[in-house]
Amino acid sequence: MVRVERISHWIAGVEFTGAGARGGPVFNPATGEQTAEVLFADAADIDAAVDVAEEAAVSWSETSLARRTELLFKMRALLDERSGEIARLITRDHGKVLADAIGEVARGLENVDFACGIASHLAGRYSEQASSALDVYSFRQPLGVVAGITPFNFPAMVPLWMCANAIACGNAFILKPSEKDPHAPMHIAALLAEAGIPDGVFNVINGDKTAVDHLLEHPAIRAVSFVGSTPVARNVYQEAARTGKRVQALGGAKNHLVVLPDADIDQAADAAVSAAFGSAGERCMAISVVVAVGASPEPLIGGIAKRLFELRIGNGLDPDSEMGPLITDEHRHRVASYLESASAQGAHVVVDGREHPLAKGPGFFLGASLIDEVTPEMDCYRDEIFGPILSVVHAADLDEAIGLLNASPWGNGAAIFTRDGRAARRFQHEVQVGMVGVNVPIPVPVGYFSFGGWKQSLFGDMHIYGLDGIHFYTRPKVVTSRWPAPAAGGLDFRFPKHE
């Protein structure tokens, strides 16, 4: 038997084996080979992590903003210096091409950049003489111990979305990453320790649903951030809220790209293919539906199909590859099943990814697929596929296209390609999603705005980074202050009235 690496946890600045007896396999999706076994935390392991984090949170919250900022800059510099190492770990575990993994780390660093400005983000307000000899001022304080539960598709970026602001605000952070690709989160933990982030401020607990359930019910955890599928997001929101925690739970998506007749068809086709098949479609902001508006969509569909036949699929570490494998063999078969159901339900499979030579293994590959003549009743439209399948829906005009999008239960992102400014402005105003792209197919905001959807794409009140992230990981305190003269006083039973 070939011995595989064993991946444990990260608690109090060191690797921690823990008491949990269960574990799960980690695969190289490009080869189908198991490369490691990740240990699953049990309740005792999580309790140990929370105890350490509680103790660390006390001293870290008392650490000056100047010192926190200094350490965040060191953290940022080290993550940037080692970004290539992190990217290779992402590609090895997840399968996405190396250029995409490098971009993932870069987008994560944007959030660290934002967190480095924590001193200004936490600046309070002060009103002198709000009433006679009375001053009012406010400031924000950290929550204590907070947790992040992150998905397999962005094992570095999404944890950095969460932990950078949480740590900057003075909290201790416990990360429960996906058990499918744990190498990058563990490496980030080691780099944060090397940068000088105090022991216990950042911890990693590996595991499955058992670990998640215990985090959600632990009384010392004050807030939970989550990114994943809609059913799990809903459950995380309900269970965490039931135990009195703050929750931001980002769910699934069905992102549409609307192409108007006046759009540059070549640009639109390039955008559709890039946004649909980057990272093999395993992105919550991937375009999964093209809405072809007008009577003659053939040039657009033909342009997309042509590009799919030219798409270079292979091992993500091969610099010539443009799309890699899916995360697991089980997921590959699930995604492929939508090609069969689409055909059975009356759609036209223009390009069938099951026919790609690599789809026969040994890795978890599936070729890029294009389905035309899709209607909202079909499984391939109703479900979040999360793989390299692009559906095309036809709409007579912009009214019908907007109605189609707004009828969707999801509201993560949407994009429009057009040369008509009035149409674009109307689209961005009327479409019911949290993030809109105008001639931009993947409208992921920069780190100083916020990321989050509407409807069943978000459970909770706050988005996940930018100032929403600062507000989520802190709570406000308002002080009303008066310093009366020594002889002043006396009873007064009236409700306070400011004069």
Secondary structure by P-SEA (a helix, b strand, c coil): cbbbbbbbbbccccccccccccbbbbbccccccccbbbbbbcaaaaaaaaaaaaaaaaaaaaccaaaaaaaaaaaaaaaaaaaaaaaaaaaacccccaaaaaaaaaaaaaaaaaaccccccccccccccccccbbbbcccccccbbbbbbccccccccccccaaaaaaabbbbbbbcccccaaaaaaaaaaaaaaccccccbbbbbbcaaaaaaaaacccccbbbbbccaaaaaaaaaaaaaabbbbbbbbbbbbbbbbccccaaaaaaaaaaaacccccccccccccccccccccaaaaaaaaaaaaaaccccccccccccbbbcccaaaaaaaaaaaaaaaaaccccccccccccccccccccccbbbbcccccccccccccccccbbbbbbbccaaaaaaaaaacccccbbbbbcccaaaaaaaaacccccbbbccccccccccccccccccccccccccccaaaaaaaabbbbbbbbbbcccccccccccccccc
